[in-house]
Amino acid sequence: MSTPHAHGTLSTTDGHTLYWQAHGNPRGRPALVLHGGPGSGAHAGWTDFFDTTRHRVIMLDQRGSGHSTPSAADPRTDLSTNTTHHLVADIEALRHHLGIDSWLVLGGSWGTTLALAYAQTHPEPVRAMVLLALTTTTRREVLWITHDMRRVFPEQWERFRAAAGPDADPRDLSSAYARLLADPDPRVRFEAARAWCEWEDTHVSATPGFTPNRRYADPDFRMTFARLVTHYWSHAAFLPEGHLLAHTPDLAHIPATLVHGRLDISGPADIAYDLARAWPGADLVIVEGAGHSAGTITLHGATRAATDRYADLP
């Protein structure tokens, strides 16, 4: 497991302290990793997608997650300053803080939504992009994963819906859970986080070789993850519907590889296909037999091949 050669914090003007770490070659080509969730936090396992002799791999714990503070696990933490626009500004602030002119941007799952939002806002410093298990976090995608997927997992979805309470709108369960996770009763919050993460494990379980997410056993991680996911999903990532796809042609000059599992039911492959069709500079790699998990060997191989290919870009 890689250990960072540098790490530190970056303070924002609105009360957040963001933790970052750097792995690999301090003189290598800079690469930024944007973790999933929202709320998963960064970990050294992301370095497996890089030749660390050639890359300087920068990881950032997004607001409220990982080692960044205040933690979303604390019910007193206000999430009003935790939006996609804030995260995009944080990324650019980190780039300036570290004195980086340009970098490769790699995102996984939710991190692909954030990577697209960042590149569309600040295209100049983005040298190339590698996007794995793509999402754009539209209302349509959120409805699929929280409602329509009952067609795949009917029994599990009934438990998921029931835990949201009798008054919950079954077509807006993210908002229902977000309310429960803000309840003053810690027992209500605890049960809501448990039920949400159980559903997360359910829909990812279609991935071949799936193993339950061990981090969900940690109550703080579970609460952080559930609060941030429901916060972002209930607001469709704080973006107009279809915004990222509509502005994908603006990225035509940026080389990119989109890696997606054919069996990814958490984010069906049409998401990646539509983005690639709108992005002349992108290569689409559909990995047969792979699902949503970044740990799948075939997804790993395709992603590592992409970062290797971009390591020598000027």
N, C-alpha and C positions, 0 to 999 in steps of 0.2 A: 504494500500500500504506500502510495506516495505521501511524502510529508512536505509541507510548504517551505519554500526557501525565504518567503517573506509574508507578512500578514499585518493587518492594521485595521483601523476604523476611520470612517468618514462621517462627520456630523452634518446634518442638514439644518436648514434655517427654521424648520418646523418641528424640531424636537426628536428626530430620529438619529440613532447612531448605527451606521451600517458597517457590518464586518466584511472584510475582503481577505482573500488569501491568494498567493501566487505559487504555482508549482512548475516543475520542469526546468528548462534552461533560462536563467535570468537574461541571457543575451539572445534568446530565441525569438521567433516571430510571435508577436502578441496574439493571443486568442482569448476571447471572452466566453464563459459558459453561463447560460441562463437556465436555472433549474426549473423544475416543474411545480405542480401543485395547482394554484399558488400555495405556498407555505411549506414546500418540502425541504427547503434549505439546501445549501451546497455540500458536497462531500467529495472526498479524494477519489472515489471511484470514477468520477467523470474524467480523470486523467487517462483512463484506459482507452479513451477515444483518440488519443494523440500520441505521436512520437515525441516524448518529452525531452529528447535530445535536440529537437528542432523547434519546439514551441515553448513559449512562456504562457502558461495557462492561468488565466485570471478567473477567479470565482467570487461571486457576490451573493451574500445572503440578502434576499429581497426584504423589504420592509416587513417587520413583524415576525420574521422567520429565522431559523437557525440561531446564530449568535448575535444577530442584530437586535437592537432594543429600541423602544419597549416591545416586549414579546406579545404577540396576539393571543398567547395562552392566558394572559392576564385579562380578566373580564373588564378591568378598568381601562384598558388600552383602547383609545378612540381610533376607529378605522376610517374616519372621514378624510384623513390625509394619506390614505393608502389606496391609490387608484393607478391605473395603467399610466396615466400622464405623469404621476409622481415617480413611478418606477423608471420610466424613460428618462426623466430628468436626472435621476440618481445615477443611471448608467453613464450618461454623458459627463456628469460631475466626477465620477470615478475615473473616467478616461483622462480628464484634465488633471486630476489629482496625481495620477501615476505618470503623467507626461507621455502618454501614448498617442502617436499620430494617427495610426490606423490599426485595425485588428480584424481577424476572422471572428465571426460571431456564430456560436453553436448554441442551439436551443433544443430542449426536449419537452414534448407535450405542451403544457402551458407555456413553457419557455419559448416555443415557436411563435405563439401569439405575441409574446413580449418582444421577441427578436424582430418580428415583422413590424410591430409598432415603432420600435426604436429605429430600424433602418429606414422606414418611410418618413420619420421625423428628422433623422440625422444621417442621410445617406453618405455624406462625404467620408467619414472615417471607416466605413464598412468595406473591407477589402474583399471579403467573400462570406458566404453563409452556408452553414450545414444545419439543416432542420430535420429533426427526428421525431416521428410519431406526431404528425402535424395536427394542430387545431387552430381555429381562429376565434373560438369562444363566442360565436354568435348565439342569439336566442334559439335559433333552429338547432344548433349543436347541443346547447344545454337542454333543450326539450327532449332531444333524442336520448341523452344519457340519463336523464332523471325521470322520464315518463315513457317514451316510446319503447325503451329497452325492456319494458315489462313483457313484451312479446317474446323475448329471449329468456328472461329469468322471471316468470310470472310469480312463483311462490316467494322468492326473495324480494321482489318489488312490492308485494303486498305487505310484507313486514316493514319495508322501508317507508312505504306510504303511511301505514298505521302509526309508526313511531313519530310521524310529523304532527299527529294530533287530529281530532275529528273535524276541525274546521279548516284544515289545510287544503289549498287548491292543488289537486293532483297534477295540474299542468304548471305549477310554480312551486315545486317543493324546495328549491333553493332558498326562496324567500321565507318559507315556513321554517326551515331549519335555521336560517340566520336569526329569526326571532327567538327560537328556542335557545340558541347559543348565546343570546344576550339576556336570557331570563335571570332575575336576581337569585333564584334558587340554584345552588351549585349542583344539586341532584338532577335537576332538569337539564342543565348544561352538560353534565357528565353523560347522561343517557343519550342526548342528541348527538354528541360527538361520537359515541360508540356506534350508534345506529348508522350515522353518515359514513364512517370509515368501513363498517361492515359492507355497505353497498359499494363503496369504492373497490374493495377487494373482490366483490362479486363480479362486477362487470369486467375487471381486468383478468379474472380467472379464466377467461376464454383463451388467454395466451398459452400456447404450448409450453409445458414445463413450468407452469405457474406455481409459485410458492407465496403464501400469505405475507403481506408486508409486516415484518417484525417490528417496525417502528411504531405501528399502531398500538403496541402494548404499552407504550410510554404515554401516560395521560397528558403531559404537556405537549408532546408532539401531536397527539390526536386532536387536542383542542386547537392548537395553532393551525393545523391543516384544515380542520372542519370550518373554523371561523373564516379563514381567508378564502377557501374555495367557495363557500356559500356567499360570502361578501361579493366576490368578483362575478360569480355566475349569476347571482340575482340581479346584477347590473349589466350583464352581457359585456363584461370587461370594460365598462364605461366608454364604449365606442358605439357609433352609429351602426345599425345593422348592415352587414356586408361591407363595412368600411375597408378592412384590410384587403379583401379580394379586389375591391374596386380600385384600390391604389397600388396593387401589385405591379401593373405595367410601369410605374414610376421607378421600379427596381431593375429595369431591363439591363442596365449597365453593370449590375453586380452579379458575378458568377455565383451560382448556388447549386447545392445538391439537396434534394428533398428525399428523405429515406422513410419509407412507410411500410408497415406490415400488411400483407393481404388480409390477414385474419384479425386485424385491429378493429374490434367492434366498439371500443370506447371512442374512437375517432375514425369513422369509416373512410375508406381510401378515396372517396370522391372529393374529400377536402383537399388532399394532396394533389389529386389530378386536376382539379379546377385551378389551383394556384399555379401549377406547372404550365397549364395551357395559357395562362395570362402573363407568363414570365419568360420571355424569350431567352434569358440568360441562365435558366434553371434546367438541371437534369433531374428527372424523376426516376427514382429507384424503388420499385415495388418488390418487397422481399416476400417470396412465396413461403407459406407455412409459418410466418411470424405474426405476432400480435402486437400489443401496445407496449410491452415491457422492453425497456432499453437494454436489459441484461440478456436478451435473446442473442445467441451466438451469431446468427446470420445478420441481425440488425447491427450488432457490434461491428462485424466485419465490413459491412457496407459503409458504416459511418466512419470507421477508421480509414478506409480507403479514400474517402472524400477529404478528410483533414490532411492526409498525406499528399493528396493531389494539389491542395492549395498551399502547402507549406512553402513552396518556392515562388509563389506569385510575387511580383514586384509591389 
